[in-house]
Amino acid sequence: MNFTSASNPAIQHNRRAFIKSASAAVAGGAALAALPIERFAHAAGSDTLKAAIVGCGGRGTGAVNQNLNVHKGTKLVAMADISRERMDLSFNTLKKQHPDQVDVSMGNQFLGFDAYKEAIALADLVFVTTPQGFHPYHFAEAVRQGKHVFMEKPLAVDAPGVRTVLAASEEAKKKNLKVGVGLQRHHQVAYQEIVKRIHDGAIGDITSLSCYWRGNARAGLERLPGEGELQYQLRNWYYFTWISGDFIVDQHIHNLDIMNWVKRGHPVRAQGMGGRQVRNSNKLHGQIFDHFFVEYEYEDGCKLYSQCRQGQAGTHTVVSEHAVGTKGAADLGLRNATHFRITGQNPWESRLKKGEDGHQLEHYPLIAAIRENKPYNEVEPAAMSTMTAILGRMAVYSGKLVEWDDAFNSKLQLMPSKVSWDMEPPVKPDADGNYPVAVPGKTVAL
Ligand SMILES: NC(=O)c1ccc[n+]([C@@H]2O[C@H](COP(=O)([O-])OP(=O)(O)OC[C@H]3O[C@@H](n4cnc5c(N)ncnc54)[C@H](O)[C@@H]3O)[C@@H](O)[C@H]2O)c1
């Protein structure tokens, strides 16, 4: 399956384009009102776009805030979470930031694993910002109910989840729904410029790629007194592969996604190694690894050397992406994603502009597309990048050379189709409190 971010209309927008089109949208209010109601339901007789958040944590609250900055006509009307405390915190934060755009009565604050269905029903636009194991189910339901979506990355933790997301995305296109995905680097002008230059031939034919995410991570959480096993795992979700996909999927996806964008495709096979050498407390760190090295291969034989490491204090830190070609080399996202350069026959350099915040910029084209009723769907490249990260995890956990097709068609489902408080969690600690950890050569990972 081939895709190109550059040809994805969703990815071509930037803030300037939005400002231009938003003014046109305001000026053209009468024209908007004339659109068929089923194609532009929220605008029928009103400028209000009703939003709901599913998963009211740090990023979800941030994404709603950034989205509400874009257009005064967007109102948060419903919230869903499994934690009262997290929902209260999110509500209070957003109410302070946007007092006139946050109107969520107690009756529209839904708690529990089925809460998403009720919140989705009240909205035109849904923020799917739960941990990624849930994304396929929450996204599919939002599409089933005919809602526009902003969904955080990664899109799933396993291959069945990726396939669910892709199927729901096709359904979304048929229903004329707009879907944005939180891979914010696509909305940074410097990234757009350098990738375009690479695609236009500035470094010639790409011969090798490398990318890194070596840095800190969110802290592991200890169990609270009396806390149940499932409650604990969901609160400390990052450290459980069935909910987060491991950190290669959660975080390194950002770099792998850039490499796929540069290469206009996805790898066809992968092999690598990894483990948990330092970040390995059974009280804090569940079951995920603390380092991965994956050698990916694209269809034309080009190799991508990918490294990610977290939680090993005192080690070298770097987050960046690199491409070497027959006419030069490109370095992307140097110095904390602020510096971009091409060396060789066509030298070029750019710095991140002030205010160029991908987390903010990604909401302009989504809202513009909804309000102007233009096609917008960022799912497919994001699903391929999610699958690329899952492929790397499969290769490292199993210690095998794994082909893309085998990985993509894998039936191994880590996230159960239904999660409820009375179920047994998919993984449990042994008598010493140790969770199952992948052992290369023994673990069945796909
Ligand atoms: N694009 C980025 O740079 C970026 C940055 C951080 C996080 N993220 C992504 O955002 C998502 C959320 O991460 P976060 O940092 O906000 O985590 P978080 O732990 O702060 O928030 C997750 C929230 O979801 C709730 N939740 C968990 N399961 C739920 C369920 N089944 N139904 C409803 N609510 C549920 C939790 O109670 C919590 O409030 C993840 O997918 C993460 O990878 C993206």
The ligand as an SDF file (V2000), in Angstrom:
LIG
                    3D

 44 48  0  0  0  0  0  0  0  0999 V2000
    0.5390   14.2890   19.5600 N   0  0  0  0  0  0  0  0  0  0  0  0
    1.2770   14.3210   20.6490 C   0  0  0  0  0  0  0  0  0  0  0  0
    2.3650   14.9090   20.6770 O   0  0  0  0  0  0  0  0  0  0  0  0
    0.7830   13.6550   21.8890 C   0  0  0  0  0  0  0  0  0  0  0  0
    1.3020   14.0300   23.1370 C   0  0  0  0  0  0  0  0  0  0  0  0
    0.8100   13.3780   24.2740 C   0  0  0  0  0  0  0  0  0  0  0  0
   -0.1460   12.3930   24.1570 C   0  0  0  0  0  0  0  0  0  0  0  0
   -0.6250   12.0390   22.9280 N   0  0  0  0  0  0  0  0  0  0  0  0
   -1.6350   10.9770   22.7860 C   0  0  0  0  0  0  0  0  0  0  0  0
   -2.8600   11.4060   23.3870 O   0  0  0  0  0  0  0  0  0  0  0  0
   -3.5440   10.2990   23.9680 C   0  0  0  0  0  0  0  0  0  0  0  0
   -3.8420   10.5990   25.4340 C   0  0  0  0  0  0  0  0  0  0  0  0
   -2.6180   10.8130   26.1040 O   0  0  0  0  0  0  0  0  0  0  0  0
   -2.5600   11.7340   27.4290 P   0  0  0  0  0  0  0  0  0  0  0  0
   -1.1640   12.1600   27.5710 O   0  0  0  0  0  0  0  0  0  0  0  0
   -3.6220   12.7530   27.3800 O   0  0  0  0  0  0  0  0  0  0  0  0
   -2.8970   10.6370   28.5400 O   0  0  0  0  0  0  0  0  0  0  0  0
   -3.6060   10.8990   29.9430 P   0  0  0  0  0  0  0  0  0  0  0  0
   -3.3420    9.7150   30.7960 O   0  0  0  0  0  0  0  0  0  0  0  0
   -3.2390   12.2500   30.4610 O   0  0  0  0  0  0  0  0  0  0  0  0
   -5.1590   10.9360   29.5530 O   0  0  0  0  0  0  0  0  0  0  0  0
   -5.8880    9.8290   29.1360 C   0  0  0  0  0  0  0  0  0  0  0  0
   -7.3290   10.0580   29.6110 C   0  0  0  0  0  0  0  0  0  0  0  0
   -8.1720    9.0570   29.0530 O   0  0  0  0  0  0  0  0  0  0  0  0
   -9.0130    8.5310   30.0930 C   0  0  0  0  0  0  0  0  0  0  0  0
   -9.4220    7.1960   29.6940 N   0  0  0  0  0  0  0  0  0  0  0  0
   -8.6940    6.0380   29.7100 C   0  0  0  0  0  0  0  0  0  0  0  0
   -9.4280    5.0380   29.2030 N   0  0  0  0  0  0  0  0  0  0  0  0
  -10.6300    5.5490   28.8600 C   0  0  0  0  0  0  0  0  0  0  0  0
  -11.8040    5.0210   28.2680 C   0  0  0  0  0  0  0  0  0  0  0  0
  -11.8820    3.7280   27.9160 N   0  0  0  0  0  0  0  0  0  0  0  0
  -12.8620    5.8330   28.0570 N   0  0  0  0  0  0  0  0  0  0  0  0
  -12.7940    7.1450   28.3910 C   0  0  0  0  0  0  0  0  0  0  0  0
  -11.7140    7.7050   28.9610 N   0  0  0  0  0  0  0  0  0  0  0  0
  -10.6370    6.9260   29.1680 C   0  0  0  0  0  0  0  0  0  0  0  0
   -8.1390    8.6070   31.3480 C   0  0  0  0  0  0  0  0  0  0  0  0
   -8.8880    8.5190   32.5330 O   0  0  0  0  0  0  0  0  0  0  0  0
   -7.4700    9.9630   31.1400 C   0  0  0  0  0  0  0  0  0  0  0  0
   -8.2710   11.0180   31.6000 O   0  0  0  0  0  0  0  0  0  0  0  0
   -2.6270    9.0900   23.7480 C   0  0  0  0  0  0  0  0  0  0  0  0
   -3.0540    8.4050   22.5950 O   0  0  0  0  0  0  0  0  0  0  0  0
   -1.2550    9.6990   23.5230 C   0  0  0  0  0  0  0  0  0  0  0  0
   -0.4120    8.8940   22.7490 O   0  0  0  0  0  0  0  0  0  0  0  0
   -0.1930   12.6730   21.8000 C   0  0  0  0  0  0  0  0  0  0  0  0
  1  2  1  0
  2  3  2  0
  2  4  1  0
  4  5  1  0
  4 44  2  0
  5  6  2  0
  6  7  1  0
  7  8  2  0
  8  9  1  0
  8 44  1  0
  9 10  1  0
  9 42  1  0
 10 11  1  0
 11 12  1  0
 11 40  1  0
 12 13  1  0
 13 14  1  0
 14 15  2  0
 14 16  1  0
 14 17  1  0
 17 18  1  0
 18 19  2  0
 18 20  1  0
 18 21  1  0
 21 22  1  0
 22 23  1  0
 23 24  1  0
 23 38  1  0
 24 25  1  0
 25 26  1  0
 25 36  1  0
 26 27  1  0
 26 35  1  0
 27 28  2  0
 28 29  1  0
 29 30  1  0
 29 35  2  0
 30 31  1  0
 30 32  2  0
 32 33  1  0
 33 34  2  0
 34 35  1  0
 36 37  1  0
 36 38  1  0
 38 39  1  0
 40 41  1  0
 40 42  1  0
 42 43  1  0
M  CHG  2   8   1  16  -1
M  END
$$$$
